[in-house]
Amino acid sequence: MNKVLTAVAAVSFIGGLAFSLLKLPGAEALYLVSLAAGGIPVAVSAVRKVLKRKISISLLVTIAALGALYLGQFAEAAAVMFFFALAEAFEEFGEARSQKAVAALLEKSPKIARMQDGREVPVEEVKEGEIFKVRPGDMVPLDGVVIDGESSIDEATITGESVPKEKYKGEMVYAGTMNQSGYLEVKVTKIAADSTLQKIVTLIEEAQRSRPEVQEFLDKFAGYYIPAAIGLAILVAIIPPVFFGEPFSDWFTRALILLVLACPDALVVSAPVAVAAAIGGASKRGVLIKGGRFLEVLSKARAIAFDKTKTLTVGTPVVAEVILLHGATEEDVIGDAAGIEKFSSHPLAKAIEDYAKQKGIMPHKMDKFKNVAGRGGNANCLVCDSKEHAIGNLQHIGASADTCDHVLPEVERLEGMGMTAVLVSEDKKVIGIIGITDELRSDSKRVIDALKKLKVTPVMLTGDNQRAANYIAEKVGISEAYGALLPEQKSELIIKLQSRYGRVAMVGDGVNDAPSLARADVGIAMGGGGSDLAIETADVTLMNDAIGTIPYLLGVGQQTFRVVRQNVYGSLIVKGIILVLGIAGVIGLSVAVAVDAIMAILVVLNGLRLFNAGGSEVAIIKK
């Protein structure tokens, strides 16, 4: 309804201007129509708020319009309401635009699930544990685990990642993602209301409603400013005519100008439109920001602490080097190691098994396996002449085998390169050392370089040994690295960093780093493609695990509050200039109203630019 009335007000006001310029009769009638159409919603809003004992911008505008009407200035009265309604329409447009990302996500959430038995059931009625099927080209209707079939899934709605992911039996799929090629049967793990997509939608909506510190300040400022402006306008209208004999109509007009310019509409919308736009734009890149206040803190962050594993590194161990001792061949060492590791589910075991498969080496058959928690394992080999074999760290192997002079230096060398040294022994003799590394993310160094350009200091906090920490830190360009830290020690270091740098952000996997993520001013979690814990506990979640978005994140925070400052200072300066000119009688009411409305519109448009903010920071990463 408001849109219709605004349209009527616009057409009538423009018609009134045209009739006035052409000196045709009916101009005043058109102005009155414009005043009524644009003013009714504003006046109703003002009255409702007065009844609730609230003084609002709409009250100032209503008083100004009625005053102009009292003076017989129909054009000015219509202009007050029309331009205010126009500014309000632009604000509504900004808010609607900020919700576009949410609307897009909701549109991509299917309403029907095709069940295994052929029924088509509304997603709200599907229960956990039921099985649905997804054909090529279908949207996945609910979160679940693949129990049959394989396909490529476009997960851009969840992670922001444009490259489809291969899905096999046992893999998770998420509501709102697109099945590109194959046929899948999926077992529901979450009902529709609890799906990852729904959680993301809810978080974005809550975030866009949240208020940064600067917005709280502006709202409090407006609460004192508006009554003061009304009081000042009354004094301007009364004192000169009563005490100095000045013409009442002149000073009443100037008081009206003061009221119009006192409307802090541009100030009020300067922060929420910018913040909502920035959060909406970030969500399109797979970055969930839980609120404007976290975006504001990010804009002030001067240091960012990184966990190492699964943050700066991929988190998937791979064999990087095999050292052979006592005449053993690579087939001997890897065959033994892979044979023993078949009994283990440790990530290092998988790295060795994958390496054996890659090299075409058959794992040796073993029996009588014995696991030594945290150190390694022992087994009897059914292939080699000697039966007793062991695999594990230096402490484990050293307890049962002769660690010759060649072993210790090699272990130290591998650890100094950030690798884990896994020793393999045969009888009482070490036959090889396997260097396993957690592969560095391809964009880690570029991310650190980009942060430095943003004048943000990167720091590493890790539970790995100090030598491994130093090696990775040197590789990526971090000069401050702390190793061998327990979770509580990481949290204590965050406090020390805060005392040195002020606001500090922390990036971790959202599980092991929970204490330090909570202690930091902003916790940034690697979302792991929809990890519930990461989404629910972090202040910011990177849904695609791409640390390349972190410079963008800090950059958009800084840019957002630059825009807010531009809007606030620009509004105050323009209002101040026009206010002085208006009270001095240099400009009329209609000019003052037009300039004020144009300023409000420019503030909204300036804020909406943030939907596409951060391009330069992203460009830094891609170079």
Secondary structure, 3 states (H helix, E strand, C coil): CHHHHHHHHHHHHHHHHHHHHCCCCCHHHHHHHHHHHHHHHHHHHHHHHHHCCCCCHHHHHHHHHHHHHHCCCHHHHHHHHHHHHHHHHHHHHHHHHHCHHHHHHHHCCCCEEEECCCCEEEHHHCCCCCEEEECCCCECCCCEEEEEECEEEECHHHHCCCCCEEECCCCEECCCCEECCCCEEEEECCCHHHCHHHHHHHHHHHHHHCCCHHHHHHHHHHHHHHHHHHHHHHHHHHHHHHHHCCCHHHHHHHHHHHHHHHCCHHHHHHHHHHHHHHHHHHHHCCEEECCHHHHHHHHHCCEEEECHHHHHEEEEEEEEEEEECCCCCHHHHHHHHHHHHCCCCCHHHHHHHHHHHHHCCCCCCEEEEEEECCCEEEEEECCCCCCEEEEECHHHHHCCCECCCCHHHHHHHHHHCCCEEEEEEECCEEEEEEEEEEEECCCHHHHHHHHHHCCCEEEEECCCCHHHHHHHHHHHCCCCEECCCCHHHHHHHHHHHHHHHCCEEEEECCCCCHHHHHHCCEEEEECCCCCHHHHHHCCEEECCCCCCHHHHHHHHHHHHHHHHHHHHHHHHHHHHHHHHHHHCCCCCHHHHHHHHHHHHHHHHHHHHHHHHCCHHHHHHHHC
